[in-house]
Amino acid sequence: MDEKQEFEMGLLNGVGEQMLAHTIEKFDVKLEHTEFGPKLIGTYEELEKAKVFLYEAIEARLNQLEGKK
């Protein structure tokens, strides 16, 4: 049985519910609530993709708020 190792990634400040829902839907990760806050659980590769997606989503939202396109 070739089971992939799972890792945890804490969520960045500024991640909204909609961003989080899209991330969970788009990538093979799951959300876990811990005493230290919510974390994404998944393989290293999937967490890396999710991290890039979240950074880009936050950047796009900040640009939108600043009036940039």
PQR file with spaces between the fields and no chain letter, atoms N, CA, C, O and H, PARSE charges and radii, in Angstrom:
ATOM       1  N    MET     1       0.850   -1.186    0.000 -0.4000 1.5000
ATOM       2  CA   MET     1       0.000    0.000    0.000 -0.0000 2.0000
ATOM       3  C    MET     1       0.891    1.244    0.000  0.5500 1.7000
ATOM       4  O    MET     1       1.717    1.421    0.895 -0.5500 1.4000
ATOM       5  N    ASP     2       0.722    2.081   -0.983 -0.4000 1.5000
ATOM       6  CA   ASP     2       1.553    3.278   -1.133 -0.0000 2.0000
ATOM       7  C    ASP     2       0.768    4.502   -0.663  0.5500 1.7000
ATOM       8  O    ASP     2       0.126    5.192   -1.455 -0.5500 1.4000
ATOM       9  H    ASP     2       0.050    1.937   -1.710  0.4000 1.0000
ATOM      10  N    GLU     3       0.836    4.749    0.637 -0.4000 1.5000
ATOM      11  CA   GLU     3       0.095    5.872    1.197 -0.0000 2.0000
ATOM      12  C    GLU     3       1.005    7.083    1.292  0.5500 1.7000
ATOM      13  O    GLU     3       2.139    6.983    1.760 -0.5500 1.4000
ATOM      14  H    GLU     3       1.357    4.188    1.280  0.4000 1.0000
ATOM      15  N    LYS     4       0.504    8.230    0.845 -0.4000 1.5000
ATOM      16  CA   LYS     4       1.303    9.459    0.862 -0.0000 2.0000
ATOM      17  C    LYS     4       1.227   10.100    2.240  0.5500 1.7000
ATOM      18  O    LYS     4       0.195   10.063    2.910 -0.5500 1.4000
ATOM      19  H    LYS     4      -0.417    8.311    0.464  0.4000 1.0000
ATOM      20  N    GLN     5       2.343   10.684    2.643 -0.4000 1.5000
ATOM      21  CA   GLN     5       2.405   11.346    3.933 -0.0000 2.0000
ATOM      22  C    GLN     5       1.618   12.649    3.897  0.5500 1.7000
ATOM      23  O    GLN     5       1.692   13.402    2.926 -0.5500 1.4000
ATOM      24  H    GLN     5       3.182   10.713    2.099  0.4000 1.0000
ATOM      25  N    GLU     6       0.871   12.907    4.954 -0.4000 1.5000
ATOM      26  CA   GLU     6       0.104   14.147    5.044 -0.0000 2.0000
ATOM      27  C    GLU     6       0.828   15.140    5.947  0.5500 1.7000
ATOM      28  O    GLU     6       1.502   14.769    6.908 -0.5500 1.4000
ATOM      29  H    GLU     6       0.811   12.295    5.743  0.4000 1.0000
ATOM      30  N    PHE     7       0.662   16.411    5.604 -0.4000 1.5000
ATOM      31  CA   PHE     7       1.262   17.500    6.353 -0.0000 2.0000
ATOM      32  C    PHE     7       0.172   18.477    6.758  0.5500 1.7000
ATOM      33  O    PHE     7      -0.951   18.411    6.259 -0.5500 1.4000
ATOM      34  H    PHE     7       0.114   16.712    4.824  0.4000 1.0000
ATOM      35  N    GLU     8       0.509   19.384    7.666 -0.4000 1.5000
ATOM      36  CA   GLU     8      -0.415   20.433    8.113 -0.0000 2.0000
ATOM      37  C    GLU     8       0.112   21.785    7.679  0.5500 1.7000
ATOM      38  O    GLU     8       1.322   22.006    7.624 -0.5500 1.4000
ATOM      39  H    GLU     8       1.421   19.438    8.071  0.4000 1.0000
ATOM      40  N    MET     9      -0.815   22.695    7.369 -0.4000 1.5000
ATOM      41  CA   MET     9      -0.438   24.072    7.039 -0.0000 2.0000
ATOM      42  C    MET     9      -1.436   25.009    7.709  0.5500 1.7000
ATOM      43  O    MET     9      -2.638   24.940    7.450 -0.5500 1.4000
ATOM      44  H    MET     9      -1.798   22.516    7.414  0.4000 1.0000
ATOM      45  N    GLY    10      -0.930   25.877    8.565 -0.4000 1.5000
ATOM      46  CA   GLY    10      -1.795   26.879    9.177 -0.0000 2.0000
ATOM      47  C    GLY    10      -2.285   27.854    8.127  0.5500 1.7000
ATOM      48  O    GLY    10      -1.607   28.095    7.129 -0.5500 1.4000
ATOM      49  H    GLY    10       0.046   25.933    8.776  0.4000 1.0000
ATOM      50  N    LEU    11      -3.452   28.409    8.350 -0.4000 1.5000
ATOM      51  CA   LEU    11      -4.029   29.340    7.384 -0.0000 2.0000
ATOM      52  C    LEU    11      -3.437   30.732    7.556  0.5500 1.7000
ATOM      53  O    LEU    11      -3.133   31.164    8.668 -0.5500 1.4000
ATOM      54  H    LEU    11      -4.003   28.213    9.161  0.4000 1.0000
ATOM      55  N    LEU    12      -3.283   31.413    6.449 -0.4000 1.5000
ATOM      56  CA   LEU    12      -2.773   32.778    6.437 -0.0000 2.0000
ATOM      57  C    LEU    12      -3.826   33.735    6.978  0.5500 1.7000
ATOM      58  O    LEU    12      -5.022   33.473    6.857 -0.5500 1.4000
ATOM      59  H    LEU    12      -3.531   31.062    5.546  0.4000 1.0000
ATOM      60  N    ASN    13      -3.397   34.829    7.565 -0.4000 1.5000
ATOM      61  CA   ASN    13      -4.350   35.868    7.956 -0.0000 2.0000
ATOM      62  C    ASN    13      -4.987   36.428    6.693  0.5500 1.7000
ATOM      63  O    ASN    13      -4.312   36.619    5.681 -0.5500 1.4000
ATOM      64  H    ASN    13      -2.425   35.042    7.663  0.4000 1.0000
ATOM      65  N    GLY    14      -6.262   36.685    6.753 -0.4000 1.5000
ATOM      66  CA   GLY    14      -6.953   37.266    5.609 -0.0000 2.0000
ATOM      67  C    GLY    14      -7.656   36.261    4.726  0.5500 1.7000
ATOM      68  O    GLY    14      -8.287   36.644    3.740 -0.5500 1.4000
ATOM      69  H    GLY    14      -6.810   36.530    7.575  0.4000 1.0000
ATOM      70  N    VAL    15      -7.562   34.974    5.058 -0.4000 1.5000
ATOM      71  CA   VAL    15      -8.256   33.956    4.261 -0.0000 2.0000
ATOM      72  C    VAL    15      -9.725   33.949    4.685  0.5500 1.7000
ATOM      73  O    VAL    15     -10.060   33.616    5.822 -0.5500 1.4000
ATOM      74  H    VAL    15      -7.050   34.663    5.859  0.4000 1.0000
ATOM      75  N    GLY    16     -10.581   34.323    3.750 -0.4000 1.5000
ATOM      76  CA   GLY    16     -12.010   34.348    4.027 -0.0000 2.0000
ATOM      77  C    GLY    16     -12.650   32.994    3.783  0.5500 1.7000
ATOM      78  O    GLY    16     -12.022   32.075    3.257 -0.5500 1.4000
ATOM      79  H    GLY    16     -10.308   34.593    2.827  0.4000 1.0000
ATOM      80  N    GLU    17     -13.910   32.890    4.173 -0.4000 1.5000
ATOM      81  CA   GLU    17     -14.638   31.633    4.030 -0.0000 2.0000
ATOM      82  C    GLU    17     -14.741   31.202    2.571  0.5500 1.7000
ATOM      83  O    GLU    17     -14.584   30.023    2.254 -0.5500 1.4000
ATOM      84  H    GLU    17     -14.420   33.637    4.600  0.4000 1.0000
ATOM      85  N    GLN    18     -15.007   32.161    1.683 -0.4000 1.5000
ATOM      86  CA   GLN    18     -15.151   31.823    0.269 -0.0000 2.0000
ATOM      87  C    GLN    18     -13.829   31.323   -0.313  0.5500 1.7000
ATOM      88  O    GLN    18     -13.810   30.343   -1.058 -0.5500 1.4000
ATOM      89  H    GLN    18     -15.135   33.119    1.940  0.4000 1.0000
ATOM      90  N    MET    19     -12.718   31.996    0.024 -0.4000 1.5000
ATOM      91  CA   MET    19     -11.405   31.559   -0.436 -0.0000 2.0000
ATOM      92  C    MET    19     -11.108   30.150    0.060  0.5500 1.7000
ATOM      93  O    MET    19     -10.614   29.304   -0.685 -0.5500 1.4000
ATOM      94  H    MET    19     -12.733   32.793    0.629  0.4000 1.0000
ATOM      95  N    LEU    20     -11.417   29.917    1.322 -0.4000 1.5000
ATOM      96  CA   LEU    20     -11.165   28.617    1.926 -0.0000 2.0000
ATOM      97  C    LEU    20     -12.004   27.536    1.244  0.5500 1.7000
ATOM      98  O    LEU    20     -11.504   26.450    0.952 -0.5500 1.4000
ATOM      99  H    LEU    20     -11.819   30.604    1.927  0.4000 1.0000
ATOM     100  N    ALA    21     -13.264   27.832    0.994 -0.4000 1.5000
ATOM     101  CA   ALA    21     -14.142   26.866    0.326 -0.0000 2.0000
ATOM     102  C    ALA    21     -13.622   26.533   -1.072  0.5500 1.7000
ATOM     103  O    ALA    21     -13.629   25.369   -1.472 -0.5500 1.4000
ATOM     104  H    ALA    21     -13.671   28.714    1.232  0.4000 1.0000
ATOM     105  N    HIS    22     -13.171   27.546   -1.818 -0.4000 1.5000
ATOM     106  CA   HIS    22     -12.625   27.307   -3.155 -0.0000 2.0000
ATOM     107  C    HIS    22     -11.347   26.471   -3.086  0.5500 1.7000
ATOM     108  O    HIS    22     -11.117   25.610   -3.936 -0.5500 1.4000
ATOM     109  H    HIS    22     -13.165   28.492   -1.493  0.4000 1.0000
ATOM     110  N    THR    23     -10.531   26.723   -2.090 -0.4000 1.5000
ATOM     111  CA   THR    23      -9.281   25.976   -1.926 -0.0000 2.0000
ATOM     112  C    THR    23      -9.558   24.505   -1.661  0.5500 1.7000
ATOM     113  O    THR    23      -8.936   23.630   -2.262 -0.5500 1.4000
ATOM     114  H    THR    23     -10.718   27.422   -1.400  0.4000 1.0000
ATOM     115  N    ILE    24     -10.494   24.236   -0.759 -0.4000 1.5000
ATOM     116  CA   ILE    24     -10.826   22.852   -0.413 -0.0000 2.0000
ATOM     117  C    ILE    24     -11.454   22.133   -1.612  0.5500 1.7000
ATOM     118  O    ILE    24     -11.237   20.940   -1.823 -0.5500 1.4000
ATOM     119  H    ILE    24     -11.000   24.947   -0.270  0.4000 1.0000
ATOM     120  N    GLU    25     -12.226   22.877   -2.380 -0.4000 1.5000
ATOM     121  CA   GLU    25     -12.875   22.312   -3.561 -0.0000 2.0000
ATOM     122  C    GLU    25     -11.871   22.032   -4.680  0.5500 1.7000
ATOM     123  O    GLU    25     -11.971   21.020   -5.374 -0.5500 1.4000
ATOM     124  H    GLU    25     -12.403   23.847   -2.209  0.4000 1.0000
ATOM     125  N    LYS    26     -10.906   22.933   -4.849 -0.4000 1.5000
ATOM     126  CA   LYS    26      -9.973   22.873   -5.975 -0.0000 2.0000
ATOM     127  C    LYS    26      -8.815   21.895   -5.744  0.5500 1.7000
ATOM     128  O    LYS    26      -8.319   21.290   -6.695 -0.5500 1.4000
ATOM     129  H    LYS    26     -10.825   23.754   -4.285  0.4000 1.0000
ATOM     130  N    PHE    27      -8.387   21.739   -4.502 -0.4000 1.5000
ATOM     131  CA   PHE    27      -7.217   20.912   -4.193 -0.0000 2.0000
ATOM     132  C    PHE    27      -7.604   19.759   -3.264  0.5500 1.7000
ATOM     133  O    PHE    27      -8.638   19.800   -2.598 -0.5500 1.4000
ATOM     134  H    PHE    27      -8.790   22.230   -3.730  0.4000 1.0000
ATOM     135  N    ASP    28      -6.771   18.754   -3.237 -0.4000 1.5000
ATOM     136  CA   ASP    28      -7.023   17.571   -2.415 -0.0000 2.0000
ATOM     137  C    ASP    28      -6.502   17.833   -0.990  0.5500 1.7000
ATOM     138  O    ASP    28      -5.520   17.240   -0.545 -0.5500 1.4000
ATOM     139  H    ASP    28      -5.931   18.721   -3.779  0.4000 1.0000
ATOM     140  N    VAL    29      -7.194   18.737   -0.304 -0.4000 1.5000
ATOM     141  CA   VAL    29      -6.855   19.081    1.077 -0.0000 2.0000
ATOM     142  C    VAL    29      -8.136   19.064    1.902  0.5500 1.7000
ATOM     143  O    VAL    29      -9.241   19.151    1.367 -0.5500 1.4000
ATOM     144  H    VAL    29      -7.992   19.219   -0.666  0.4000 1.0000
ATOM     145  N    LYS    30      -7.962   18.950    3.203 -0.4000 1.5000
ATOM     146  CA   LYS    30      -9.123   19.004    4.092 -0.0000 2.0000
ATOM     147  C    LYS    30      -8.838   19.995    5.218  0.5500 1.7000
ATOM     148  O    LYS    30      -7.685   20.291    5.529 -0.5500 1.4000
ATOM     149  H    LYS    30      -7.064   18.879    3.637  0.4000 1.0000
ATOM     150  N    LEU    31      -9.890   20.489    5.807 -0.4000 1.5000
ATOM     151  CA   LEU    31      -9.791   21.475    6.874 -0.0000 2.0000
ATOM     152  C    LEU    31      -9.916   20.769    8.216  0.5500 1.7000
ATOM     153  O    LEU    31     -10.782   19.916    8.407 -0.5500 1.4000
ATOM     154  H    LEU    31     -10.828   20.249    5.554  0.4000 1.0000
ATOM     155  N    GLU    32      -9.042   21.138    9.135 -0.4000 1.5000
ATOM     156  CA   GLU    32      -9.102   20.596   10.484 -0.0000 2.0000
ATOM     157  C    GLU    32      -9.015   21.754   11.464  0.5500 1.7000
ATOM     158  O    GLU    32      -8.163   22.632   11.325 -0.5500 1.4000
ATOM     159  H    GLU    32      -8.338   21.831    8.979  0.4000 1.0000
ATOM     160  N    HIS    33      -9.891   21.753   12.448 -0.4000 1.5000
ATOM     161  CA   HIS    33      -9.859   22.783   13.481 -0.0000 2.0000
ATOM     162  C    HIS    33      -9.053   22.257   14.657  0.5500 1.7000
ATOM     163  O    HIS    33      -9.314   21.166   15.163 -0.5500 1.4000
ATOM     164  H    HIS    33     -10.582   21.040   12.562  0.4000 1.0000
ATOM     165  N    THR    34      -8.065   23.046   15.089 -0.4000 1.5000
ATOM     166  CA   THR    34      -7.223   22.659   16.219 -0.0000 2.0000
ATOM     167  C    THR    34      -7.298   23.749   17.273  0.5500 1.7000
ATOM     168  O    THR    34      -7.885   24.807   17.049 -0.5500 1.4000
ATOM     169  H    THR    34      -7.853   23.933   14.677  0.4000 1.0000
ATOM     170  N    GLU    35      -6.706   23.486   18.407 -0.4000 1.5000
ATOM     171  CA   GLU    35      -6.697   24.497   19.470 -0.0000 2.0000
ATOM     172  C    GLU    35      -5.846   25.707   19.085  0.5500 1.7000
ATOM     173  O    GLU    35      -5.948   26.763   19.709 -0.5500 1.4000
ATOM     174  H    GLU    35      -6.229   22.626   18.590  0.4000 1.0000
ATOM     175  N    PHE    36      -5.011   25.555   18.060 -0.4000 1.5000
ATOM     176  CA   PHE    36      -4.168   26.658   17.590 -0.0000 2.0000
ATOM     177  C    PHE    36      -4.750   27.342   16.364  0.5500 1.7000
ATOM     178  O    PHE    36      -4.115   28.223   15.784 -0.5500 1.4000
ATOM     179  H    PHE    36      -4.928   24.697   17.552  0.4000 1.0000
ATOM     180  N    GLY    37      -5.939   26.950   15.968 -0.4000 1.5000
ATOM     181  CA   GLY    37      -6.599   27.541   14.822 -0.0000 2.0000
ATOM     182  C    GLY    37      -6.783   26.536   13.701  0.5500 1.7000
ATOM     183  O    GLY    37      -6.325   25.398   13.799 -0.5500 1.4000
ATOM     184  H    GLY    37      -6.455   26.234   16.439  0.4000 1.0000
ATOM     185  N    PRO    38      -7.451   26.956   12.639 -0.5600 1.5000
ATOM     186  CA   PRO    38      -7.712   26.041   11.529  0.2800 2.0000
ATOM     187  C    PRO    38      -6.445   25.738   10.730  0.5500 1.7000
ATOM     188  O    PRO    38      -5.567   26.589   10.583 -0.5500 1.4000
ATOM     189  N    LYS    39      -6.370   24.511   10.217 -0.4000 1.5000
ATOM     190  CA   LYS    39      -5.229   24.084    9.405 -0.0000 2.0000
ATOM     191  C    LYS    39      -5.733   23.293    8.217  0.5500 1.7000
ATOM     192  O    LYS    39      -6.771   22.635    8.276 -0.5500 1.4000
ATOM     193  H    LYS    39      -7.083   23.820   10.336  0.4000 1.0000
ATOM     194  N    LEU    40      -4.976   23.374    7.142 -0.4000 1.5000
ATOM     195  CA   LEU    40      -5.234   22.520    5.993 -0.0000 2.0000
ATOM     196  C    LEU    40      -4.350   21.287    6.112  0.5500 1.7000
ATOM     197  O    LEU    40      -3.195   21.378    6.526 -0.5500 1.4000
ATOM     198  H    LEU    40      -4.132   23.909    7.094  0.4000 1.0000
ATOM     199  N    ILE    41      -4.897   20.142    5.749 -0.4000 1.5000
ATOM     200  CA   ILE    41      -4.185   18.874    5.812 -0.0000 2.0000
ATOM     201  C    ILE    41      -4.145   18.293    4.408  0.5500 1.7000
ATOM     202  O    ILE    41      -5.162   18.267    3.714 -0.5500 1.4000
ATOM     203  H    ILE    41      -5.836   20.068    5.413  0.4000 1.0000
ATOM     204  N    GLY    42      -2.973   17.828    3.986 -0.4000 1.5000
ATOM     205  CA   GLY    42      -2.841   17.205    2.676 -0.0000 2.0000
ATOM     206  C    GLY    42      -1.392   16.863    2.385  0.5500 1.7000
ATOM     207  O    GLY    42      -0.517   17.026    3.235 -0.5500 1.4000
ATOM     208  H    GLY    42      -2.147   17.849    4.549  0.4000 1.0000
ATOM     209  N    THR    43      -1.153   16.385    1.174 -0.4000 1.5000
ATOM     210  CA   THR    43       0.220   16.083    0.784 -0.0000 2.0000
ATOM     211  C    THR    43       0.986   17.389    0.619  0.5500 1.7000
ATOM     212  O    THR    43       0.394   18.458    0.471 -0.5500 1.4000
ATOM     213  H    THR    43      -1.864   16.252    0.484  0.4000 1.0000
ATOM     214  N    TYR    44       2.290   17.287    0.645 -0.4000 1.5000
ATOM     215  CA   TYR    44       3.132   18.471    0.506 -0.0000 2.0000
ATOM     216  C    TYR    44       2.826   19.200   -0.797  0.5500 1.7000
ATOM     217  O    TYR    44       2.711   20.425   -0.819 -0.5500 1.4000
ATOM     218  H    TYR    44       2.771   16.419    0.765  0.4000 1.0000
ATOM     219  N    GLU    45       2.695   18.440   -1.884 -0.4000 1.5000
ATOM     220  CA   GLU    45       2.453   19.038   -3.194 -0.0000 2.0000
ATOM     221  C    GLU    45       1.124   19.786   -3.227  0.5500 1.7000
ATOM     222  O    GLU    45       1.053   20.902   -3.741 -0.5500 1.4000
ATOM     223  H    GLU    45       2.789   17.444   -1.866  0.4000 1.0000
ATOM     224  N    GLU    46       0.070   19.177   -2.680 -0.4000 1.5000
ATOM     225  CA   GLU    46      -1.242   19.821   -2.685 -0.0000 2.0000
ATOM     226  C    GLU    46      -1.260   21.057   -1.791  0.5500 1.7000
ATOM     227  O    GLU    46      -1.898   22.055   -2.126 -0.5500 1.4000
ATOM     228  H    GLU    46       0.128   18.271   -2.262  0.4000 1.0000
ATOM     229  N    LEU    47      -0.570   20.998   -0.665 -0.4000 1.5000
ATOM     230  CA   LEU    47      -0.509   22.168    0.219 -0.0000 2.0000
ATOM     231  C    LEU    47       0.254   23.314   -0.440  0.5500 1.7000
ATOM     232  O    LEU    47      -0.110   24.478   -0.272 -0.5500 1.4000
ATOM     233  H    LEU    47      -0.051   20.188   -0.392  0.4000 1.0000
ATOM     234  N    GLU    48       1.297   22.999   -1.178 -0.4000 1.5000
ATOM     235  CA   GLU    48       2.040   24.039   -1.898 -0.0000 2.0000
ATOM     236  C    GLU    48       1.150   24.719   -2.929  0.5500 1.7000
ATOM     237  O    GLU    48       1.154   25.945   -3.044 -0.5500 1.4000
ATOM     238  H    GLU    48       1.593   22.054   -1.315  0.4000 1.0000
ATOM     239  N    LYS    49       0.391   23.932   -3.677 -0.4000 1.5000
ATOM     240  CA   LYS    49      -0.531   24.498   -4.669 -0.0000 2.0000
ATOM     241  C    LYS    49      -1.602   25.345   -3.985  0.5500 1.7000
ATOM     242  O    LYS    49      -1.956   26.421   -4.469 -0.5500 1.4000
ATOM     243  H    LYS    49       0.388   22.936   -3.584  0.4000 1.0000
ATOM     244  N    ALA    50      -2.110   24.855   -2.864 -0.4000 1.5000
ATOM     245  CA   ALA    50      -3.136   25.594   -2.124 -0.0000 2.0000
ATOM     246  C    ALA    50      -2.566   26.909   -1.602  0.5500 1.7000
ATOM     247  O    ALA    50      -3.250   27.933   -1.619 -0.5500 1.4000
ATOM     248  H    ALA    50      -1.822   23.981   -2.472  0.4000 1.0000
ATOM     249  N    LYS    51      -1.316   26.889   -1.137 -0.4000 1.5000
ATOM     250  CA   LYS    51      -0.685   28.106   -0.613 -0.0000 2.0000
ATOM     251  C    LYS    51      -0.552   29.162   -1.704  0.5500 1.7000
ATOM     252  O    LYS    51      -0.864   30.330   -1.475 -0.5500 1.4000
ATOM     253  H    LYS    51      -0.760   26.058   -1.122  0.4000 1.0000
ATOM     254  N    VAL    52      -0.096   28.764   -2.880 -0.4000 1.5000
ATOM     255  CA   VAL    52       0.039   29.696   -4.005 -0.0000 2.0000
ATOM     256  C    VAL    52      -1.332   30.260   -4.370  0.5500 1.7000
ATOM     257  O    VAL    52      -1.470   31.463   -4.592 -0.5500 1.4000
ATOM     258  H    VAL    52       0.157   27.815   -3.066  0.4000 1.0000
ATOM     259  N    PHE    53      -2.332   29.404   -4.430 -0.4000 1.5000
ATOM     260  CA   PHE    53      -3.696   29.826   -4.751 -0.0000 2.0000
ATOM     261  C    PHE    53      -4.198   30.857   -3.736  0.5500 1.7000
ATOM     262  O    PHE    53      -4.785   31.870   -4.118 -0.5500 1.4000
ATOM     263  H    PHE    53      -2.219   28.427   -4.249  0.4000 1.0000
ATOM     264  N    LEU    54      -3.969   30.602   -2.453 -0.4000 1.5000
ATOM     265  CA   LEU    54      -4.431   31.528   -1.408 -0.0000 2.0000
ATOM     266  C    LEU    54      -3.687   32.865   -1.478  0.5500 1.7000
ATOM     267  O    LEU    54      -4.305   33.922   -1.349 -0.5500 1.4000
ATOM     268  H    LEU    54      -3.492   29.779   -2.143  0.4000 1.0000
ATOM     269  N    TYR    55      -2.372   32.827   -1.679 -0.4000 1.5000
ATOM     270  CA   TYR    55      -1.609   34.071   -1.813 -0.0000 2.0000
ATOM     271  C    TYR    55      -2.135   34.907   -2.978  0.5500 1.7000
ATOM     272  O    TYR    55      -2.318   36.118   -2.854 -0.5500 1.4000
ATOM     273  H    TYR    55      -1.870   31.968   -1.784  0.4000 1.0000
ATOM     274  N    GLU    56      -2.376   34.247   -4.108 -0.4000 1.5000
ATOM     275  CA   GLU    56      -2.873   34.969   -5.280 -0.0000 2.0000
ATOM     276  C    GLU    56      -4.278   35.510   -5.050  0.5500 1.7000
ATOM     277  O    GLU    56      -4.598   36.610   -5.501 -0.5500 1.4000
ATOM     278  H    GLU    56      -2.227   33.264   -4.209  0.4000 1.0000
ATOM     279  N    ALA    57      -5.116   34.752   -4.356 -0.4000 1.5000
ATOM     280  CA   ALA    57      -6.478   35.207   -4.070 -0.0000 2.0000
ATOM     281  C    ALA    57      -6.463   36.412   -3.132  0.5500 1.7000
ATOM     282  O    ALA    57      -7.229   37.355   -3.325 -0.5500 1.4000
ATOM     283  H    ALA    57      -4.856   33.859   -3.990  0.4000 1.0000
ATOM     284  N    ILE    58      -5.607   36.387   -2.130 -0.4000 1.5000
ATOM     285  CA   ILE    58      -5.497   37.520   -1.198 -0.0000 2.0000
ATOM     286  C    ILE    58      -4.953   38.746   -1.929  0.5500 1.7000
ATOM     287  O    ILE    58      -5.451   39.856   -1.741 -0.5500 1.4000
ATOM     288  H    ILE    58      -4.984   35.620   -1.973  0.4000 1.0000
ATOM     289  N    GLU    59      -3.937   38.545   -2.758 -0.4000 1.5000
ATOM     290  CA   GLU    59      -3.364   39.657   -3.519 -0.0000 2.0000
ATOM     291  C    GLU    59      -4.404   40.278   -4.455  0.5500 1.7000
ATOM     292  O    GLU    59      -4.494   41.501   -4.567 -0.5500 1.4000
ATOM     293  H    GLU    59      -3.532   37.644   -2.911  0.4000 1.0000
ATOM     294  N    ALA    60      -5.183   39.434   -5.122 -0.4000 1.5000
ATOM     295  CA   ALA    60      -6.228   39.930   -6.019 -0.0000 2.0000
ATOM     296  C    ALA    60      -7.271   40.720   -5.241  0.5500 1.7000
ATOM     297  O    ALA    60      -7.738   41.758   -5.708 -0.5500 1.4000
ATOM     298  H    ALA    60      -5.110   38.441   -5.032  0.4000 1.0000
ATOM     299  N    ARG    61      -7.633   40.242   -4.072 -0.4000 1.5000
ATOM     300  CA   ARG    61      -8.628   40.941   -3.246 -0.0000 2.0000
ATOM     301  C    ARG    61      -8.085   42.282   -2.765  0.5500 1.7000
ATOM     302  O    ARG    61      -8.812   43.275   -2.767 -0.5500 1.4000
ATOM     303  H    ARG    61      -7.253   39.398   -3.693  0.4000 1.0000
ATOM     304  N    LEU    62      -6.828   42.328   -2.356 -0.4000 1.5000
ATOM     305  CA   LEU    62      -6.222   43.586   -1.917 -0.0000 2.0000
ATOM     306  C    LEU    62      -6.154   44.592   -3.067  0.5500 1.7000
ATOM     307  O    LEU    62      -6.430   45.777   -2.880 -0.5500 1.4000
ATOM     308  H    LEU    62      -6.237   41.522   -2.355  0.4000 1.0000
ATOM     309  N    ASN    63      -5.788   44.114   -4.249 -0.4000 1.5000
ATOM     310  CA   ASN    63      -5.751   44.993   -5.420 -0.0000 2.0000
ATOM     311  C    ASN    63      -7.142   45.529   -5.739  0.5500 1.7000
ATOM     312  O    ASN    63      -7.296   46.695   -6.104 -0.5500 1.4000
ATOM     313  H    ASN    63      -5.564   43.151   -4.400  0.4000 1.0000
ATOM     314  N    GLN    64      -8.146   44.681   -5.601 -0.4000 1.5000
ATOM     315  CA   GLN    64      -9.518   45.090   -5.847 -0.0000 2.0000
ATOM     316  C    GLN    64      -9.928   46.181   -4.852  0.5500 1.7000
ATOM     317  O    GLN    64     -10.569   47.160   -5.233 -0.5500 1.4000
ATOM     318  H    GLN    64      -8.021   43.734   -5.304  0.4000 1.0000
ATOM     319  N    LEU    65      -9.564   46.014   -3.602 -0.4000 1.5000
ATOM     320  CA   LEU    65      -9.909   47.004   -2.580 -0.0000 2.0000
ATOM     321  C    LEU    65      -9.184   48.324   -2.793  0.5500 1.7000
ATOM     322  O    LEU    65      -9.705   49.385   -2.450 -0.5500 1.4000
ATOM     323  H    LEU    65      -9.042   45.219   -3.293  0.4000 1.0000
ATOM     324  N    GLU    66      -7.974   48.259   -3.364 -0.4000 1.5000
ATOM     325  CA   GLU    66      -7.196   49.469   -3.629 -0.0000 2.0000
ATOM     326  C    GLU    66      -7.600   50.125   -4.950  0.5500 1.7000
ATOM     327  O    GLU    66      -7.096   51.195   -5.291 -0.5500 1.4000
ATOM     328  H    GLU    66      -7.551   47.396   -3.643  0.4000 1.0000
ATOM     329  N    GLY    67      -8.499   49.492   -5.687 -0.4000 1.5000
ATOM     330  CA   GLY    67      -8.952   50.058   -6.952 -0.0000 2.0000
ATOM     331  C    GLY    67      -8.096   49.694   -8.129  0.5500 1.7000
ATOM     332  O    GLY    67      -8.274   50.245   -9.215 -0.5500 1.4000
ATOM     333  H    GLY    67      -8.908   48.623   -5.410  0.4000 1.0000
ATOM     334  N    LYS    68      -7.155   48.764   -7.942 -0.4000 1.5000
ATOM     335  CA   LYS    68      -6.317   48.285   -9.048 -0.0000 2.0000
ATOM     336  C    LYS    68      -7.057   47.157   -9.742  0.5500 1.7000
ATOM     337  O    LYS    68      -7.975   46.558   -9.182 -0.5500 1.4000
ATOM     338  H    LYS    68      -7.010   48.316   -7.059  0.4000 1.0000
ATOM     339  N    LYS    69      -6.642   46.875  -10.976 -0.4000 1.5000
ATOM     340  CA   LYS    69      -7.288   45.784  -11.707 -0.0000 2.0000
ATOM     341  C    LYS    69      -6.514   44.525  -11.654  0.5500 1.7000
ATOM     342  O    LYS    69      -6.934   43.518  -12.224 -0.5500 1.4000
ATOM     343  H    LYS    69      -5.896   47.362  -11.431  0.4000 1.0000
